[in-house]
């Protein structure tokens, strides 16, 4: 018998993870969401995996466009992460306002000052229960200024103590 939802959720809150924004666009409409279920999948070709809830506008646009950016957030992006994590209050709410976005190889919105942003074509979408696993081939990478990463832990945001290693890229 599977664990209860609340018990599983409480256990997963103890798995610290980097915070990202997965973003896309389709026919001029941009959408995105805050995600921690993101990881590297392969090096050659470079691929990433992102788990996204299939309920909502962002998944709908990801499935249509087959492009996404995975934007790795820094400690100073906490307010942006919170904005992209909330359910939209109104259809015309622009989550992208007051932050700098650009486009790269695929045309997906890329956060200009992300720690790193992966610009991807989505090769596979694998539905599993309420979520889908998106497998993206990385077409381009944008690096921002080095600073402490934003980490999700125990239902909130934190960062890692210490310095960024010199020469790290």
N, C-alpha and C positions, 0 to 999 in steps of 0.2 A: 504494500500500500504506500503511495507517495506521501511525503511529508506534507504537513499542513502549510498553506500559503504563507501565513505569518511567520512560522518557524523558519521556512526556507528563506524568506525575505530578510529576517534578522540575521541568519547565517551569512547571506551574501553581502550584507552591509559591512561585514568584517573583512571582506576581500578588497583591499585598497586597489584603486585603478585610476589610470590617467583619464582625464575628462577631455572629450572631443565634441566638436559640432560636426555632424554629418549634414551636408547641404547639397542642394540640387536646384536645377531650374528646367522649366519646360514651357515653351512658347511664351517667354517673357515673364513668367511667374516664378519667383524664388521661394524656396521653403527649406526648413532645416530643423534639426532637433539635437538636443544634448544627448550624447551617448557615451557609455563607459564599456559597453560590450563590443570592443574593437580590438583586433590584434593582427599581427603580421601572419601571413599564411605561407608564402613561398618567396624565395629570392630570385629565381630565374624561371619564368618571368616574375617580376615583383608583383605580389598580390597581397591584398588585405581582406579581412573578413569583418563585417559589421552586422550586428543583430539589431533589427529595427521592428518596432510594433507595426503591424499591418493596418491598424485602425488609425486613420488620420491622413491628412493632406500630404505630408512629406513622403510617406511610402507610395502613395498614388503617383506623385510626380517622379519619384525614383524609378518606379516600374515603367513609366512612359518614356522618360528621358534616357534611361540606362547610363546616366553619368552621376558622379558624386565626388564631393571633396570630403576628406577626413582631416579636420583642422584640430591640431593638438594645442590645447589651451595652456596658457601661463597663469600663474597665481593672480595676476592683475586682470584676468578675464572672468573672475567669479560672477560679476553682475551679468555679463553676457551669457554665461552658462545658465544662470538662473532664468534669464529671459527666454532662452531657447528650450528650457525644460518645462516651462508652463504651458498649459493648454491655451490656445488662442482665445482671447476674450471676444474679439470681433474678427470678421473675415478680412477687414482691411488693416489689421494690426501689422506693422512692418517690423519684424524682429531684427532686420538687417540695419535699421536706422541707427545712427550715432556710432557706427563702427565702419572700418574701411574694408571693403570687399573688392576683389578684382576677378578677372577670369584668366585662365591659362589654356592649356592644350584642349581640354574637352568642352570648355564653356561653362562648367559648373562654377558657382560662386566659391571663391577662395578667400579666407580671412588673411588680409595682407600682413598683419602683425602676429600671426600664429607662431608658436615655437617652430612648427613645421606643418606644412599642409600637403596632403597627397591628393593629386588630381587624377581621378580614375574613371575608366569605362567599366560598367558593371557587366560582367560576363555571365554570371549565374545568379538566379534568385531562387532560394530553396525555402518554401513555406514550411514552418513547423509550428503547429498550434496557433498561438496568437501573434507570433513573430515570424520574420523571414530573415534568413541569412543571405546577405549580399556579398558576393565575391567580386572584388574590383581589381582590375589590372592597373597598376600605377603608371600613368603616362608622363607625369611631371611632378616635381617636388619643389616647394618653395620653403626656404628657411628664413625665419625671423630672428630677432635679437635673442641671445641666450639669456634666460632668466629662469627662476624656479617654476616647475610645472604645477598645474592645478590637479589636485588629487581628490577623488571621492572616497570618503571613509566614514562609516557609521552615519550615513544619511546626510552628510554635510561636506563642505569643501575644506581642504587643508593643503599643505605643501610638504615637501621633504626638507628637513633641516640640512644645513651645510652649504657648501659652495658648489657651483657648477665647475667641473674639472676644466682646467685650462686646455685649450686645443681640442676640446670636444666639438664634434660637428654633427 
